[in-house]
Amino acid sequence: MEQVDRHDVRARHWVAEAIRQVEADAHRSCDTHLHVFPLPAHWGVNLYLKDESVHPTGSLKHRLARSLFLYGLANGWIGPNTTIVEASSGSTAVSEAYFARLIGLPFIAVMPESTSPEKISLIEFYGGKCHLVTDPRTIYAESIRLATESGGHFMDQFTYAERATDWRGNNNIAESIFHQLAMEPHPEPTWIVVGAGTGGTSSTIGRYIRYRRYATRLAVVDPEGSAFYPSWVTGDASVTAPGSRIEGIGRPRVEPSFLPSVIDRMIQVPDALSIAAMRWVREVTGRDVGGSTGTNVAAAVQLLAEMRAAGEEGSVVTLICDGGERYRGTYDNDAWLRDQRLDIHPHLANLRAFLAS
């Protein structure tokens, strides 16, 4: 890891300018939209989708990448000659490649070879290099090795996500959600639903809810094959798992940024249901969303059904994490689904029936 010499005036000037450029990116970007999902008015419940796909790099991870760069720059870990290395399933790497190019640094993404070709192309578009590994569990060791050999900095989103983001406010995603709900029928949502990849988003929202003394509950969704759900159920942080087919969420191990103590409920969602919900959102709203958004919406539908059954009114908020254009060769490809032995049709029928009821 390159340590910036704080007595090197040129390096300090470079860091100050890099921070200005990263901060300027935030000022150029307006807040992301909060869309109303069309539900029958007489149900008394509302569903909102916060559209993180409209960030400059097209995903929720743009916020995280910005925070990680500011954290690394302010800590003196990133200097004018630092090679940035990250372990990622794709979207964080896309966003970090963008910020690395913005401040003129080389970037290497260490990713599973199963990462969608669309994400690989985006990383390369922003000037990054992709280092693909067969076993997803080796991305951490490979990242450390590459950072050491290049004299660079391993960003390590899975460790630093929860501490790099200011969870008390400062226009973080939690503060934005509550601000945008202020004029809605139920301005304090009953549930906020998010997935866990690093655990940074759930940690930020869960802490903010408690800090602001809201009664809102946080539900974290987890795809099959991930370690987060069994760890939360058993309380065993040493749990391991094969990993997830739903890119961006789920992990083969419990990451340091995952904070179970701020989570009120976890819901495990089968992959076939995640992909069915992804396609259903596009069918109902016209918005082209990715697989992790499908996971979010599948859990949100479950919570809405429970609220209706209990005669409870209120609102549920979840996230559009990224766009479906990144998954044309996988989740949006029927041949890929057959190869994976995923049958989405029963789940799609149930989702359609939910709305029709």
C-alpha positions, 0 to 999 in steps of 0.5 A: 500500500502506498502511504502518502508523505504528508510533508510532500507538498505536491502529493498533498496538493494532488490529494486535495484536488482528487478530493475536490473532483470526487466531491464535484461528482456528487454536486453534479448529480441530483438525488435519485428518484423515488418511484411509486409502484402501482398498487390498488389505492384501496389496499391502503399500502404503498410500495416505493422504488428508490432508483439508484440505477440513475447514478453516473455509473448506473448502480447503487454502488456509485455511492459506495465507490465515492465514499471509499475513494474519499475515505482512502484519500483522506486517510492517506492511503491513496496518492498520485501513483497508487494502483487501485485494486478491488474485489467485486462481483461487478457493480462496485468495480464499475463505479470504482473504475469510473472514479479511478479514471476521474482522478487519473489512477490505474484500476484492477478489478478482481472478480469471479469469472461468472461476472456478466460480460456487460459489467466486464465491458463497463469496467474496461470502458472506464479504463479498468482491467479485469482479473477473473478468478475461478473460485469466488472465495479467492478474490480477497487473497488475489486482491491483496497479492495484486495490491502488494505486487503493484505497490497499490491500495486494496480498497476492500469494500467488504471491510470498509463499506460500513465505516466509509459512509456517514450513517448519521446523514450528510445526504446518505441514502437513508436520509434521502429516503425519509426526505423524499417520503415527507409528503406521502400518505405514510411518510415514515415507512413500515419497512425498508427492504435492502439486499446485502453485498458488503453490508454497507447499505443495510448498516447505514440505513439501520443505524440511521433509523435508530439514530433518528428514532424512527419506528421503521423496521429494516428487512434485509434480503438474501439470495440462496447460496449466501452466508448472510441469512444462515449466519443471522439465523444462527448467530454464527459469524463463521458460516460459509456458503457457495456464493450467490448467482444474484450479482451484487448481493449475497456472499460466500462468507460473512463480511466485516461490514455486515452488521446483524444487530441493526437488522429487524428481519432477514428474508431468503429469496430463491434465485428463480423468484428473484429473476421472476420479480425482476421481469415482473417489475419491468412488465408492470412499471416499464423500468428495466431492472437487474436481478438484485432489484428482483430480490428486493421486490420479491421480499417487499411483496411478501411484506405487503401481503403480510400487512394486508392480511393483518389489516395494516396500512403503511408503506414499504421502500426498496431499491432499484440497484442497477439496470437490466441491461447488465444482464442480457446474457444471464437473467434476461436470457431464457437459454441461460435460465435453462442451463441453470435449471431455473424455472421462473414461470410459477413465481411469475404467475404468483406475482401477477396473481398478487397484483390482480388480487 
